[in-house]
Amino acid sequence: MNKSYTNFSLKNLDKSRVELAASLPADIFDSYRATALKNLNENITIDGFRKGKVPENILVQKVGDKTVLEEMAELAISKAYPEILIGEKIDAIGRPEVHITKLARGNPLEFTITTAVVPTFELPDYKTLAEAEIKKLPVQEEKVTDKELDEAILRIKRSRASHEEHDHEKMTAEEHRKAIDANLPELTDDFVKTIGDFNDVPDFKNKLSTMIAEDKKNQLKEKCRIAIADAIGEKTKVELPDIMIESELNRNEAQFKADIERMGLKLEDYLGHAKKTIEDLRVEWHPHAKKKAKLQLILNAIAEKEKLHPTKEEISNEVNHILEHYKDADREHAEAYAETVLTNEKVFQFLEEQ
């Protein structure tokens, strides 16, 4: 591929950023003048001339030659930047910062671009680390005990207990709990039918026991995955770009706002009651966001190394499932989310099998 840019150089900066320097020869830079003039012509109003029909000499006199050169530079760099990324195999992320270092008619255009890049790092022996963490976990008793079943039934009965005669303003938490326990509904066939698809008490207990067993299994799996992720994360040295942490913080903020609205609360009222601002919360979320961004990098690297990627069919099925529950979701975003979730699942399954 013929490169339009010359004099390329790259300097590594902190926080997984790079500074790219390059120039465009004078003839290539000058080739953008006609388009720059056309763009300016279409966005300026001069008395006595129709829009887009202002003669070049009058247009340049009105806006100034510097404005024309700046428009040329913007057009030229917007074309050259992706060419540089492809040509130099740079995995850039986020919005770049552009600085023009030489801008003059009849001369090469010189510029620098600072951008964050996907960090490069060495993966630890993740298979051995995963195996060690799995061995530390206690053996899960699959059978649900009578005590576990009784406790679950009590929680359900408490959630259905009558509150009609409770004075919440005057009761302490302990008094409130005792009042609820004094009004617990009786466990009958009629009662369990109001809860869900249950035929009678024995059917309810049997299905509840199955749900508890499944919940115990999922809790152990989650505990296992957290332990594996922490172990691999602690052994991985990587410098995260700010943009990756910011992206996680933005997701946290969006989820937080959605959760507040779902509870029927106003964000400003909630923050006022908590005596905090969104910025305060973002500071609190920062360590977790940093940890999550690092983990995603690690999972992506393992997926790449072990070739653990979902099929197009798996992604399509997951996207359809998402769109069934979230009708207004953007399909492109749903596809990116589905691919990440499915890839992560494949990586954890791979590590668990070790």
Beta strands, then each sheet from edge to edge (+ up, - down):
strand 1: 6-13
strand 2: 17-24
strand 3: 92-102
strand 4: 109-117
sheet 1: 1+ 2- 4+ 3-
end
